[in-house]
Amino acid sequence: MKIERIETIPIRLPTRRVHQWASLTTSIGVYVIIKIQTDNGLTGLGEAPVLKDWGGDHMKYYGETPETTQHVINEILTPALREQDPRRIEALHSAMDTAVKGYPYCKAAIDMALHDIVGKASNIPAYQLLGGCYRERVKVTHSIGLMENAKAVEEALQVKEEGIKTIKLKGGIDYKRDVELVKEIRIAVGPDIQIAVDANQGYATAKLAARIIKAMDEYNLLYIEQPVEGIDQMAEVAHRVDTPVMADESAWTPQDVLEIIRKRAADIISLYTTKPGGLHKAKKVAAVAEAGGLQCNVNGSVETGVGNAANLHLAASTGVASLSCVVPVSTPRGKGKQGIAGIYYLDDIITEAFEFVDGEIVVSSSPGLGVKLDEEKLEQYRIKG
C-alpha cells in the first residue's frame, strides 16, 4: 500500500454563535480538510483546524492559516510522502519533520488521515492503533465564549438541562467581569455542575492572576486554564493558589511538559491531537504527563466532525485523559440530538451526528476515524477562489 496523492480542501462552517476568546482575532470553523488517497483505493481523512493567532508562549510556536496549510502540505509534505507506505506512521513523521520544521497542524492533519487509512485497511477503529479502547464514552465540557454575562448564564442553564456536567468559561479580558460571571454561573447552575475558567494567557502578571483566582475560590473552580503567558509565570501562579492550574498554550510537546513538571507550573495538561503534530505524538505528550503525575483532558480548536473524531479516539485510548473534554458534539443539520450542548456550528461535513448520551459522546467502533464525508456538504462549504 502506497500514498498516491493528498488533496487539501479549505472550508468554512456556519457558526451557531460567535465563539470568542481573549486572543482570537479570526472566526472558528475556517479550516482545511485533507484526503490522502492510496494505490489500493483507500481514502484517509484529516483536518487542520488552523488559526493564525494560536501559538505557543512568546511566539515559540506560530499560527497557521488555511493558505499556509495548503502550501506546506501541497508543496512540501506531499512530495516527501508520495509513494510511502501509510502504515509506517513513525517513519512518516520523521520524514515530515525532515522536510519542514514546525507546522504541527499540517502534520496533524496528515497523521489523522494515516490513522484513518490504517484503521480502514485493518478493519479496526483508530483507537486500537493507539493502545485500545480505555473508555467507551467521552465526557463533554461545554465552552462558553466571551459574551454578556446574562447570555452566558442563559446558555449555562440550557446545557445543564441537556446533560452537560462541566462548563468552561472564557475570560482574561476583564477580571472583575470574570469573577462576577463565575459567581453568577455558580448561583444559577447550583453546586453539582463543575465550572472551569480559561483566561487564554489574558492576565497580565502572576500576582494579578493569583488574586483573581483566589477571588473565585468560594465558587469551587474545577481548574483555571492558562491564566498567564509563559511557564515561569504559570509556575508562580501554581505556587500561589490552591485551585488546580491547567497548561494549554504552554504545553505543545513532550519537552514542554517536561519543563512544566520540573517547574511545577501546572497540575493538568490540555492535550491536543494538533499541537504536538498528530495522534501519534499526542500519545507521547500524554505519556510524559502521566509520568509526571499530571492529569489531562482532550481539548482542541472546535474542529469539524473529522478532526473531532480524532479527538475522540485520543480520549478513548488514553487513560490519563480522565477529565471532561472540551470537544464538540459534531452534528450535521437536521440530524442527531436537538439543543446546543457541545454545538458550535449550524451544520457539519460528516454524514451522521455523534451519539450524545447523558453529557457524553459515545465513541464509534467503526474502522479508522469512524466518520464519512458528506461530499455535497464539503462542496457547499468549500472556500472557492
C-alpha positions in Angstrom: 0.0 0.0 0.0 1.4 3.4 -1.0 0.3 7.0 -0.8 -0.7 8.3 -4.2 -2.0 11.8 -3.6 -3.0 14.3 -0.9 -5.9 16.7 -1.5 -6.4 19.9 0.6 -9.9 21.4 0.8 -10.4 24.7 2.7 -13.9 25.1 4.2 -16.0 27.5 6.2 -18.7 26.1 8.5 -21.6 28.4 9.6 -21.3 29.1 13.4 -24.2 28.9 15.8 -23.0 32.0 17.6 -19.7 33.9 17.9 -17.3 31.8 20.0 -14.7 34.3 21.2 -11.7 34.1 23.5 -9.1 36.5 24.7 -6.5 36.1 21.9 -8.8 35.1 19.0 -9.0 37.5 16.0 -10.5 35.2 13.4 -13.6 33.1 13.2 -13.6 29.5 14.2 -14.6 26.9 11.5 -12.4 28.2 8.7 -10.2 25.1 8.4 -8.6 22.7 6.0 -9.8 19.1 5.3 -7.4 16.7 3.7 -7.9 13.4 1.8 -5.0 11.0 1.4 -5.6 8.5 -1.4 -3.7 5.2 -1.7 -3.0 3.0 -4.6 -5.4 0.3 -3.3 -8.3 2.7 -3.3 -8.5 3.7 0.4 -9.0 7.3 1.4 -7.9 8.7 4.7 -9.5 11.9 6.2 -7.7 14.6 8.3 -8.2 18.1 9.4 -6.1 21.2 10.2 -8.2 23.5 12.4 -5.7 26.3 11.9 -5.8 29.7 13.5 -3.3 32.5 12.7 -3.3 33.8 16.3 -3.0 30.4 18.0 0.6 29.6 19.1 2.9 28.9 22.0 4.2 31.2 24.7 6.1 34.2 23.5 5.6 33.1 19.8 7.5 29.9 20.5 5.1 28.2 18.0 3.5 30.1 15.2 -0.1 30.5 13.9 -1.1 28.8 10.7 -3.8 29.7 8.1 -5.7 27.7 5.5 -3.4 29.3 2.9 -0.1 28.3 4.7 -1.5 24.9 5.4 -2.3 24.2 1.8 1.1 25.4 0.7 3.0 23.4 3.2 1.0 20.2 2.5 0.8 20.6 -1.2 4.4 21.8 -1.9 6.5 20.3 0.9 4.8 17.4 2.7 3.1 15.7 -0.3 6.4 15.2 -2.2 8.0 13.8 1.0 5.2 11.3 1.5 4.3 10.2 -2.0 4.9 6.5 -2.7 5.4 5.9 1.0 3.6 3.1 3.0 1.0 4.9 5.1 1.3 2.2 7.8 4.8 3.4 8.7 3.5 6.2 10.9 6.6 6.9 13.0 8.8 6.9 9.9 6.5 9.3 8.1 6.6 11.7 11.0 10.3 11.6 10.7 10.1 12.3 7.0 7.7 15.2 7.6 10.0 16.7 10.3 12.9 16.4 7.9 11.0 18.1 5.1 9.9 21.1 7.2 10.4 22.3 10.7 7.2 23.1 12.7 3.7 23.4 11.2 2.2 20.8 13.6 -1.3 21.4 12.4 -0.4 20.4 8.9 1.3 17.3 10.2 -1.6 16.5 12.5 -4.0 16.5 9.5 -1.8 14.0 7.7 -1.3 11.9 10.9 -5.1 11.7 11.3 -5.5 10.6 7.7 -2.8 8.0 8.2 -4.6 6.5 11.2 -7.8 6.6 9.2 -6.2 4.6 6.4 -4.5 2.1 8.6 -7.7 1.5 10.6 -9.8 1.0 7.4 -7.1 -1.3 5.9 -7.1 -3.4 9.1 -10.9 -3.1 9.7 -10.3 -1.7 13.2 -11.1 1.7 14.9 -8.2 4.1 15.1 -8.1 3.8 18.9 -6.9 0.2 18.5 -3.7 1.7 16.9 -3.3 4.0 20.0 -3.4 1.4 22.8 -7.0 0.2 22.5 -10.3 1.4 24.0 -9.8 2.6 27.6 -13.2 4.4 27.7 -16.2 3.9 25.5 -17.7 7.3 26.3 -16.1 10.7 26.5 -17.4 13.3 28.9 -18.1 16.7 27.2 -17.2 20.1 28.7 -19.3 22.8 27.1 -17.3 26.0 26.4 -18.9 29.4 26.7 -17.1 32.1 24.8 -16.7 35.8 25.8 -20.2 37.3 25.9 -22.5 39.2 28.1 -22.9 37.6 31.5 -26.7 37.3 31.2 -26.4 35.4 27.9 -23.6 33.2 29.4 -25.9 32.3 32.3 -28.8 31.5 30.0 -26.6 29.2 27.9 -25.2 27.5 31.0 -28.6 26.7 32.3 -29.7 25.3 28.9 -26.7 23.0 28.5 -27.2 21.8 32.1 -30.7 20.7 31.2 -29.2 18.9 28.2 -26.9 16.8 30.3 -23.7 18.8 30.4 -21.9 18.4 33.8 -18.8 20.6 33.2 -18.9 24.2 31.8 -15.8 26.2 30.8 -16.0 30.0 30.8 -13.7 32.1 28.6 -12.2 35.0 30.4 -9.0 37.0 30.5 -10.2 40.4 29.2 -11.9 42.0 32.3 -11.0 40.2 35.5 -13.8 41.8 37.5 -16.3 40.5 34.9 -14.7 37.1 35.2 -15.2 36.9 39.0 -18.7 38.1 38.7 -19.5 35.7 35.9 -18.2 32.7 37.9 -20.4 33.8 40.8 -23.5 34.2 38.6 -23.0 30.9 36.9 -22.5 29.1 40.2 -25.6 30.5 41.7 -27.6 29.7 38.5 -26.4 26.0 38.0 -26.0 25.0 41.6 -23.3 23.1 43.4 -23.2 19.9 41.3 -22.1 21.3 37.9 -18.3 21.7 37.6 -17.0 25.1 36.4 -13.6 25.9 34.9 -12.2 29.2 33.7 -9.9 29.7 30.7 -8.1 33.0 30.6 -6.1 32.2 27.4 -3.0 34.0 28.9 -5.1 37.1 29.5 -4.0 38.1 33.0 -1.0 40.5 32.9 1.0 39.1 35.8 1.2 36.1 38.1 0.3 38.2 41.1 -2.8 39.6 39.5 -3.8 36.1 38.3 -3.4 34.7 41.8 -5.6 37.4 43.2 -8.3 36.8 40.7 -8.2 33.0 41.2 -8.4 33.4 45.0 -11.5 35.7 44.5 -13.1 32.8 42.6 -12.2 30.2 45.3 -15.5 30.3 47.1 -17.3 29.2 43.8 -15.4 25.9 43.7 -13.5 26.1 40.4 -12.5 22.8 38.8 -9.4 24.4 37.4 -8.1 27.7 36.0 -6.7 27.2 32.4 -3.6 29.2 31.2 -4.1 32.3 33.3 -0.8 33.9 32.2 1.8 33.6 29.4 5.0 31.6 29.9 5.9 28.6 32.0 7.8 30.6 34.6 4.8 32.8 35.3 2.5 29.8 35.3 4.7 28.3 37.9 4.4 31.4 40.1 0.6 31.2 39.8 0.5 27.5 40.6 2.7 28.0 43.7 0.4 30.9 44.9 -3.1 29.2 44.6 -4.9 26.1 45.7 -7.1 25.9 42.5 -5.6 23.4 40.0 -3.8 25.1 37.1 -4.1 23.8 33.6 -1.4 24.4 30.9 -2.7 24.9 27.3 -0.7 27.4 25.3 2.4 26.4 27.4 2.0 22.7 26.5 2.6 21.6 23.0 5.4 19.0 23.0 6.8 16.3 25.4 9.6 18.7 26.1 7.2 21.5 27.1 5.5 19.1 29.6 8.9 18.1 31.0 9.6 21.7 31.7 6.2 22.2 33.3 6.8 19.1 35.5 10.3 20.3 36.6 9.0 23.8 37.5 5.7 22.5 38.9 4.0 25.0 36.7 0.7 23.2 36.3 -1.4 20.3 37.7 -3.2 19.5 34.4 -2.2 19.3 30.7 -4.6 20.3 28.0 -3.9 17.5 25.5 -4.5 18.1 21.8 -4.2 16.0 18.7 -2.9 19.0 16.8 -0.4 20.9 19.0 2.1 18.0 19.0 1.5 17.2 15.3 -1.0 14.4 15.5 -2.3 11.4 17.4 1.0 9.6 17.3 2.9 12.4 19.0 0.0 13.3 21.3 0.3 9.9 22.9 3.9 10.8 23.7 2.8 14.1 25.4 0.3 12.1 27.4 2.9 9.6 28.5 5.2 12.3 29.8 2.3 14.0 31.6 1.3 10.7 33.2 4.9 10.0 34.3 5.0 13.4 35.9 1.7 12.8 37.8 -0.3 15.3 35.8 -3.9 14.8 34.8 -5.1 15.6 31.2 -8.2 16.4 29.3 -8.5 16.5 25.5 -9.1 20.0 24.1 -9.0 21.5 20.7 -9.9 24.3 18.3 -13.6 23.5 17.8 -13.0 21.1 15.0 -15.4 19.8 12.4 -16.5 16.2 12.7 -13.3 15.0 11.0 -10.8 16.5 13.4 -13.2 15.9 16.3 -13.3 12.2 15.5 -9.5 12.1 16.0 -10.0 13.9 19.4 -12.4 11.2 20.5 -10.0 8.4 19.5 -7.3 10.1 21.5 -9.5 10.5 24.6 -10.9 7.0 24.2 -7.4 5.4 24.2 -5.6 7.5 26.8 -6.2 6.6 30.4 -4.6 9.8 31.8 -7.1 11.9 29.8 -9.5 11.4 32.6 -11.1 14.9 32.8 -14.1 16.0 30.9 -13.0 17.0 27.3 -13.6 20.3 25.5 -14.8 18.7 22.3 -17.8 19.5 20.1 -20.8 17.2 19.7 -20.4 17.2 15.9 -23.9 17.3 14.3 -24.9 17.8 10.7 -28.0 20.0 10.2 -31.2 18.1 10.9 -29.6 15.1 12.5 -28.7 13.9 16.0 -29.9 15.5 19.2 -31.6 18.8 19.5 -30.3 21.7 21.6 -27.0 23.5 21.9 -24.9 21.3 24.3 -21.5 21.0 22.6 -22.8 22.6 19.4 -20.8 25.4 17.9 -21.8 25.1 14.2 -25.2 25.0 12.4 -24.0 22.2 10.2 -21.1 19.8 9.6 -19.4 18.0 6.7 -19.9 14.4 8.0 -22.9 12.3 7.2 -24.0 11.3 10.7 -24.1 13.0 14.1 -22.0 11.9 17.0 -24.1 10.0 19.6 -24.6 12.1 22.7 -26.0 10.5 25.9 -26.2 12.0 29.3 -23.4 14.5 28.7 -21.1 12.1 27.0 -20.2 11.2 23.4 -20.3 7.5 22.5 -17.1 6.6 20.7 -17.5 5.0 17.3 -16.2 1.5 16.8 -16.3 1.8 13.0 -13.0 1.3 11.1 -10.5 4.2 11.1 -11.8 7.5 12.4 -15.3 6.2 12.0 -16.7 9.2 10.0 -17.8 9.6 6.4 -17.7 12.8 4.5 -20.9 14.3 3.0 -19.4 15.3 -0.3 -22.3 17.7 -1.1 -21.7 19.5 2.2 -18.0 19.5 1.6 -18.6 21.2 -1.7 -21.2 23.6 -0.2 -18.8 24.9 2.4 -15.6 24.7 0.3 -13.9 28.1 0.1 -13.6 28.8 -3.6 -11.1 31.0 -5.3 
